[in-house]
Amino acid sequence: MDMYELTSHMRSLINIINKETSFNPNTITQEKIEKLNDSVSASSAFKHALGKYPSNIESETFIIPVIDGAITGYYFRKRGIREMSDVTPLIIFFHGGGWMFGNMNLYNNLCARLSDCTHAPVLSVDYRLAPKYKFPTAVEDCYSTLVWAAAGCRYWKIDPDRIYVIGDCAGANLAAVVSRLARDRKGPTIAGQVLICPITDGRMRTASHEKFKDSPTLTDKQVAFYINQYAREPKDILNPNFSPLLGLDQSRLPETLIICAEYDPLRDDGSLYAQELIQADTKATFLEVKNTVHGFIRYYKATGTDESFCAISQFVSGRPVEQVTLITHREYEKALRREMSNLKRKNKHLIPIETES
């Protein structure tokens, strides 16, 4: 890790993460994959790194019908949300793990915190995993979840025009593809997509793949392993529903917020995709979190996590994507107070217009 400018806390955190989640692509077996997916971490240090589950968040489990089967959805919401008179946004979350790993113990706390900070319910999707289920099974599972969730908006008191899809790593890839399918199939409206450290090009030809091929939490060999396990055959990689960067039409997609880590082989996957979207007149913003690594957002005290959650909260609350910034929640609240104070000073001399009763 000598080439990376990381805080001492991040270096300690990475050591904890790698003890629990690291694997060698050359020696891993299907039995080991299943064990990693089924296991619950016994390490108190790792559980502490994931963060506490917010006490004001409750959850439900749903069975979601998909092509040739059913999957599980985990629904997180603030207590009392059903009693609210106003409808709320909905976040559909697709977890990372290279399309292969999906232990929800890694993501339950993240989804709960996401619901807490955005004040929106979060539906986390337990899509079927490679290598048992190859491309495009995960894609279709995630799209079916979007359709199913949109149909349930009235039951959940969700605004059907404010559905957001969010994912990290392979989950961000699935979010990007689901947005494409919703456009092409004239499916449910997606208000916005948040892509965190996304895989957008399975060819792995970008400069960041070479520069950070041995990054602390994701190596190029691991990325190649994920891609090979997910694809049915090599030509799948060229399919825009596998590599959304290769799509010929990037227009008419939802507003897009892309957040990437500086020291990540996938960094350029995010920046290049943002450029393609903007060139096609799709509103998009690319934010790079400095001095952090792939997968940081799962760990509540990692460098960049607070700022990224704040950016997502800004976006889901309706702030135009071009105005979303990486800023801590404390700094953002101060900025909002200043804006309100300036607005009051500006309007204090206005005379209210009396209307006839």
For each residue, the residues with C-beta under 8 A, 3 or more apart:
1: 4 6 11 14 216
2:
3:
4: 1 215 216 263 291 293
5: 291
6: 1 10 11 14 216 263 291 292 293 303
7: 10 11 291 303
8: 11 12
9: 12 13 301 303
10: 6 7 13 14 291 292 293 302 303
11: 1 6 7 8 14 15
12: 8 9 15 16
13: 9 10 16 17 49 299 301 302
14: 1 6 10 11 17 18 216 217 293
15: 11 12 18 19
16: 12 13 19 20 43 45 46 49
17: 13 14 20 21 22 46 49 217 295 299
18: 14 15 21 22 216 217
19: 15 16 22 43 46
20: 16 17 41 43 46
21: 17 18 36 106
22: 17 18 19
23: 28 32 36 222
24: 27 28
25: 28 221 222 224 225
26: 221
27: 24
28: 23 24 25 32 33 225
29: 32 33
30: 33 34 131
31: 34 35
32: 23 28 29 35 36
33: 28 29 30 36 37 100 101 131
34: 30 31 37 38
35: 31 32 38 39
36: 21 23 32 33 39 101 103
37: 33 34 101 102 103 129
38: 34 35 103
39: 35 36 103
40: 103 105
41: 20 46 47 105
42:
43: 16 19 20 46 47
44: 47 48
45: 16 48 49
46: 16 17 19 20 41 43 49 50
47: 41 43 44 50
48: 44 45 51
49: 13 16 17 45 46 299 300 301 302
50: 46 47 106 109 110 298 299 300
51: 48 109 110 113 299 300 301
52: 109 300
53: 57 108 109 112
54: 57 112 113 115 116
55:
56: 78 79 116
57: 53 54 76 77 78 79 112 115 116
58: 76 77 78 79
59: 74 75 76 77 108 112
60: 74 75
61: 72 73 74 75
62: 72 73 74 75 123
63: 70 71 72 73
64: 70 71 72 73 125 144 145 148
65: 70 144 148
66: 69 70 71 128 140 141 144 145
67: 140 141 144
68:
69: 66 128
70: 63 64 65 66
71: 63 64 66 125 126 127 128 141 145
72: 61 62 63 64 126
73: 61 62 63 64 123 124 125 126 145 148 149
74: 59 60 61 62 104 108 111 123 124 126
75: 59 60 61 62 121 122 123 124
76: 57 58 59 111 112 114 115 121 122 123 124
77: 57 58 59 81 82 115 121 122
78: 56 57 58 81 115 116 119 121
79: 56 57 58
80: 83 84
81: 77 78 84 88 121 157
82: 77 157
83: 80
84: 80 81 88 157
85:
86: 157
87: 153 157 158 159 162
88: 81 84 119 120 121 157 158 159 162
89: 118 120 158 159 162 163 164 191 316
90: 120 121 122 123 149 153 156 158 159 162 163 164
91: 114 115 118 120 121 122 123 164 165 166 316
92: 122 123 125 142 145 146 149 163 164 165 166
93: 107 111 114 122 123 124 125 165 166 167 171
94: 125 127 142 165 166 167 170 171 172 174 175 178
95: 102 104 106 107 124 125 167 168 171
96: 167 168 169 170 171 172 197 295 298
97: 100 101 102 103 106 129 169 170 171
98: 101 130 169 170 222 223 225 226 229 230
99: 129 130 135 138 170 173 226 229 230
100: 33 97 129 130 131 226 229 230
101: 33 36 37 97 98 129
102: 37 95 97 126 127 129
103: 36 37 38 39 40 97 106
104: 74 95 107 108 124 126
105: 40 41 108
106: 21 50 95 97 103 110 298
107: 93 95 104 110 111 124 298
108: 53 59 74 104 105 111 112 124
109: 50 51 52 53 112 113 300
110: 50 51 106 107 113 114 297 298
111: 74 76 93 107 108 114 115 122 124
112: 53 54 57 59 76 108 109 115 116 122
113: 51 54 109 110 116 117 300 309
114: 76 91 93 110 111 117 118 122 166 309 312
115: 54 57 76 77 78 91 111 112 118 119 120 121 122
116: 54 56 57 78 112 113 119
117: 113 114 309 310 312 313 329
118: 89 91 114 115 122 312 313 316 317
119: 78 88 115 116 317
120: 88 89 90 91 115 164 316
121: 75 76 77 78 81 88 90 91 115 156 158
122: 75 76 77 90 91 92 93 111 112 114 115 118
123: 62 73 74 75 76 90 91 92 93 145 149
124: 73 74 75 76 93 95 104 107 108 111
125: 64 71 73 92 93 94 95 141 142 145
126: 71 72 73 74 102 104
127: 71 94 102 137 138 141 142 145 174
128: 66 69 71 132 133 137 138 141
129: 37 97 99 100 101 102 132 133 138
130: 98 99 100 133 134 135 137 138 226 229 230
131: 30 33 100 134 229 230
132: 128 129
133: 128 129 130 137 138
134: 130 131 137 230 231 232
135: 99 130 138 139 230 231 232 236 239 241 242
136: 139 140 241 242
137: 127 128 130 133 134 140 141
138: 99 127 128 129 130 133 135 141 142 170 174 230
139: 135 136 142 143 174 177 178 181 241
140: 66 67 136 137 143 144
141: 66 67 71 125 127 128 137 138 144 145
142: 92 94 125 127 138 139 145 146 174 175 177 178
143: 139 140 146 147 178 181 182 185 187
144: 64 65 66 67 140 141 147 148
145: 64 66 71 73 92 123 125 127 141 142 148 149
146: 92 142 143 149 150 163 165 178 182 187 188 190
147: 143 144 150 151 187 188
148: 64 65 73 144 145 151 152
149: 73 90 92 123 145 146 152 153 158 163 188
150: 146 147 153 160 163 187 188 189
151: 147 148
152: 148 149 155 156 158
153: 87 90 149 150 156 157 158 159 160 163
154: 157 158
155: 152
156: 90 121 152 153
157: 81 82 84 86 87 88 153 154
158: 87 88 89 90 121 149 152 153 154 162 163
159: 87 88 89 90 153 162 163
160: 150 153 163 188 189
161: 189 191
162: 87 88 89 90 158 159 191
163: 89 90 92 146 149 150 153 158 159 160 188 189 190 191
164: 89 90 91 92 120 190 191 192 193 194 315 316
165: 91 92 93 94 146 175 178 179 190 192 193 194 254
166: 91 92 93 94 114 171 172 175 193 194 195 196 312
167: 93 94 95 96 170 171 172 173 174 175 194 195 196 198
168: 95 96 171 172 196 197 198 295 297 298
169: 96 97 98 172 173 196 197 198 199 218 266 294 295
170: 94 96 97 98 99 138 167 173 174 199 226 230
171: 93 94 95 96 97 166 167 168 174 175 196
172: 94 96 166 167 168 169 175 176 194 195 196 197 198 199
173: 99 167 169 170 176 177 198 199 200 244
174: 94 127 138 139 142 167 170 171 177 178
175: 94 142 165 166 167 171 172 178 179 193 194 195 198
176: 172 173 179 180 193 195 198 200 244 273
177: 139 142 173 174 180 181 240 241 242 244
178: 94 139 142 143 146 165 174 175 181 182 190
179: 165 175 176 182 183 190 193 253 254 256
180: 176 177 183 184 240 241 244 247 253
181: 139 143 177 178 184 185 187 241
182: 143 146 178 179 185 187 188 189 190
183: 179 180 186 187 252 253
184: 180 181
185: 143 181 182
186: 183
187: 143 146 147 150 181 182 183
188: 146 147 149 150 160 163 182
189: 150 160 161 163 182
190: 146 163 164 165 178 179 182 193 254
191: 89 161 162 163 164 254 255
192: 164 165 254 255 256 257 315 316 321
193: 164 165 166 175 176 179 190 253 254 255 256 257
194: 164 165 166 167 172 175 256 257 258 259 312 315
195: 166 167 172 175 176 198 200 256 257 258 259 270 273
196: 166 167 168 169 171 172 258 259 260 297 308
197: 96 168 169 172 259 260 261 264 266 267 270 294 295 297
198: 167 168 169 172 173 175 176 195 258 260 266 269 270 273
199: 169 170 172 173 202 223 226 227 266 269
200: 173 176 195 243 244 245 269 270 272 273
201: 204 205 206 243 245 246 269 272
202: 199 227 231 236 237 238 242 243
203: 237 238 243
204: 201 209 220 223 224 227 265
205: 201 209
206: 201 209 210 267 268 269 272
207: 210 211 268
208: 211 212 264 265 266 267 268 269
209: 204 205 206 212 213 220 223 265 266 268
210: 206 207 213 220
211: 207 208 265
212: 208 209 215 220 263 264 265 267
213: 209 210 219 220 221 265
214: 219 220
215: 4 212 218 219 263 264 265 293 294
216: 1 4 6 14 18 263 293
217: 14 17 18 293 294 295
218: 169 215 222 223 264 265 266 293 294 295
219: 213 214 215 222 223 265
220: 204 209 210 212 213 214 223 224 265
221: 25 26 213 224 225
222: 23 25 98 218 219 225 226
223: 98 199 204 209 218 219 220 226 227 265 266
224: 25 204 220 221 227 228
225: 25 28 98 221 222 228 229
226: 98 99 100 130 170 199 222 223 229 230
227: 199 202 204 223 224 230 231 237
228: 224 225 231
229: 98 99 100 130 131 225 226
230: 98 99 100 130 131 134 135 138 170 226 227 242
231: 134 135 202 227 228 234 236 237 242
232: 134 135 236
233: 236
234: 231 237
235: 238 239
236: 135 202 231 232 233 239 242
237: 202 203 227 231 234 242 243
238: 202 203 235 242 243 246
239: 135 235 236 242 243 246
240: 177 180 243 244 246 247 248
241: 135 136 139 177 180 181 244
242: 135 136 177 202 230 231 236 237 238 239
243: 200 201 202 203 237 238 239 240 246
244: 173 176 177 180 200 240 241 247 273
245: 200 201 269 272 273 276
246: 201 238 239 240 243
247: 180 240 244 250
248: 240
249: 252 280
250: 247 253 276 277 279 280 282
251: 280 281 282
252: 183 249 282
253: 179 180 183 193 250 256 277 280 282
254: 165 179 190 191 192 193 282
255: 191 192 193 282 283 284 315 320 321
256: 179 192 193 194 195 253 274 277 282 283 284 285 321
257: 192 193 194 195 284 285 287 311 312 315 321 324
258: 194 195 196 198 270 271 273 274 284 285 286 287
259: 194 195 196 197 270 287 288 289 297 308 311 312 326
260: 196 197 198 264 266 267 269 270 271 286 287 288 289
261: 197 264 267 288 289 292 293 294 295 296 304
262: 267 288 289 290 291 292
263: 4 6 212 215 216 267 291 292 293 294
264: 197 208 212 215 218 260 261 267 293 294
265: 204 208 209 211 212 213 215 218 219 220 223 294
266: 169 197 198 199 208 209 218 223 260 269 270 294
267: 197 206 208 212 260 261 262 263 264 270 271 288
268: 206 207 208 209 271 272
269: 198 199 200 201 206 208 245 260 266 272 273
270: 195 197 198 200 258 259 260 266 267 273 274 286
271: 258 260 267 268 274 275 286 288
272: 200 201 206 245 268 269 275 276
273: 176 195 198 200 244 245 258 269 270 276 277
274: 256 258 270 271 277 278 284 285 286
275: 271 272 278 279 286
276: 245 250 272 273 279 280
277: 250 253 256 273 274 280 282 283 284
278: 274 275 281 282 283 284
279: 250 275 276
280: 249 250 251 253 276 277
281: 251 278
282: 250 251 252 253 254 255 256 277 278
283: 255 256 277 278 320 321 322
284: 255 256 257 258 274 277 278 321
285: 256 257 258 274 321 322 324
286: 258 260 270 271 274 275
287: 257 258 259 260 308 311 324 325 326
288: 259 260 261 262 267 271
289: 259 260 261 262 292 296 303 304 307 308 326
290: 262 303 304
291: 4 5 6 7 10 262 263 303 304
292: 6 10 261 262 263 289 296 302 303 304
293: 4 6 10 14 215 216 217 218 261 263 264 296
294: 169 197 215 217 218 261 263 264 265 266
295: 17 96 168 169 197 217 218 261 298 299
296: 261 289 292 293 299 302 303 304 305 308
297: 110 168 196 197 259 302 304 305 308 309
298: 50 96 106 107 110 168 295 302
299: 13 17 49 50 51 295 296 302 305
300: 49 50 51 52 109 113 305
301: 9 13 49 51 305
302: 10 13 49 292 296 297 298 299 305
303: 6 7 9 10 289 290 291 292 296
304: 261 289 290 291 292 296 297 307 308 326
305: 296 297 299 300 301 302 308 309
306: 309 310 328 329
307: 289 304 310 311 326 327 328
308: 196 259 287 289 296 297 304 305 311 312 326
309: 113 114 117 297 305 306 312 313 329
310: 117 306 307 313 314 326 327 328 329 332
311: 257 259 287 307 308 314 315 324 325 326 327
312: 114 117 118 166 194 257 259 308 309 315 316
313: 117 118 309 310 316 317 329
314: 310 311 317 319 323 324 325 332
315: 164 192 194 255 257 311 312 319 321 324
316: 89 91 118 120 164 192 312 313
317: 118 119 313 314
318:
319: 314 315 323 324
320: 255 283 323 324
321: 192 255 256 257 283 284 285 315 324
322: 283 285
323: 314 319 320
324: 257 285 287 311 314 315 319 320 321
325: 287 311 314
326: 259 287 289 304 307 308 310 311
327: 307 310 311 331 332 335
328: 306 307 310 331 332
329: 117 306 309 310 313 332 333
330: 333 334
331: 327 328 334 335
332: 310 314 327 328 329 335 336
333: 329 330 336 337
334: 330 331 337 338
335: 327 331 332 338 339
336: 332 333 339 340
337: 333 334 340 341
338: 334 335 341 342
339: 335 336 342 343
340: 336 337 343 344
341: 337 338 344 345
342: 338 339 345 346
343: 339 340 346 347
344: 340 341 347 348
345: 341 342 348
346: 342 343
347: 343 344 350
348: 344 345
349:
350: 347
351:
352:
353:
354:
355:
356:
357:
